[in-house]
């Protein structure tokens, strides 16, 4: 699976949009981009995933560049409860089971 | 609430004890996973069960013994652990599909080995 690069930490003001970048320049054509987050000492929470097109759900939006070498997770109106470690993971599709390789992620701190 | 439950949530055990961690998923999934998260380290995949068969074992010491009696339940049997095995143990499940599958995690068991 392709490796990802994320900034170690980011800050965001409450109520503002949080834009978390991820670089995956070696991504292959059949690899998906997944985002999870982990609030302190809890299990990771699935946020969103995509292959080529931009995706949106009730939690966030995922913007993938046309060359697929980078993506941005957008939390449109960040709250204090969005403070967490955010993981960008690239994993191959078409396999018999999921294999997620977690890196260090981005620590997002939402402040009042 | 993700539909994946784990018990116990906290466990303290001595090095000579035998204990088991339990995971149950209520999502109709057919693949289950054990991960380990040590302090300040990324999650590490330990075991994968696909359709109740173990399909991956990432060089995990034999003092960790997984069991998957059916597609809804997963156990991790522990014996003669070491203090460095203290960590957060996470269970996940997914529904295998033709293109990709999404893993959903339980809340984890915080294990302390004395």
HADDOCK unambig.tbl for C-alpha pairs under 7 A between the chains (distance, minus, plus):
assign (segid A and resid 42 and name CA) (segid B and resid 107 and name CA) 5.29 0.50 0.50
assign (segid A and resid 42 and name CA) (segid B and resid 108 and name CA) 6.56 0.50 0.50
assign (segid A and resid 43 and name CA) (segid B and resid 90 and name CA) 6.58 0.50 0.50
assign (segid A and resid 43 and name CA) (segid B and resid 105 and name CA) 5.63 0.50 0.50
assign (segid A and resid 43 and name CA) (segid B and resid 106 and name CA) 5.60 0.50 0.50
assign (segid A and resid 43 and name CA) (segid B and resid 107 and name CA) 4.46 0.50 0.50
assign (segid A and resid 43 and name CA) (segid B and resid 108 and name CA) 5.76 0.50 0.50
assign (segid A and resid 44 and name CA) (segid B and resid 105 and name CA) 5.99 0.50 0.50
assign (segid A and resid 45 and name CA) (segid B and resid 105 and name CA) 6.69 0.50 0.50
assign (segid A and resid 46 and name CA) (segid B and resid 104 and name CA) 6.52 0.50 0.50
assign (segid A and resid 93 and name CA) (segid B and resid 99 and name CA) 5.17 0.50 0.50
assign (segid A and resid 93 and name CA) (segid B and resid 100 and name CA) 4.83 0.50 0.50
assign (segid A and resid 94 and name CA) (segid B and resid 98 and name CA) 5.85 0.50 0.50
assign (segid A and resid 94 and name CA) (segid B and resid 99 and name CA) 4.46 0.50 0.50
assign (segid A and resid 94 and name CA) (segid B and resid 100 and name CA) 5.98 0.50 0.50
assign (segid A and resid 96 and name CA) (segid B and resid 96 and name CA) 6.72 0.50 0.50
assign (segid A and resid 97 and name CA) (segid B and resid 50 and name CA) 6.95 0.50 0.50
assign (segid A and resid 97 and name CA) (segid B and resid 96 and name CA) 5.97 0.50 0.50
assign (segid A and resid 97 and name CA) (segid B and resid 101 and name CA) 6.98 0.50 0.50
assign (segid A and resid 98 and name CA) (segid B and resid 101 and name CA) 5.96 0.50 0.50
assign (segid A and resid 102 and name CA) (segid B and resid 42 and name CA) 5.85 0.50 0.50
assign (segid A and resid 102 and name CA) (segid B and resid 43 and name CA) 5.79 0.50 0.50
assign (segid A and resid 103 and name CA) (segid B and resid 42 and name CA) 5.72 0.50 0.50
assign (segid A and resid 104 and name CA) (segid B and resid 42 and name CA) 5.88 0.50 0.50
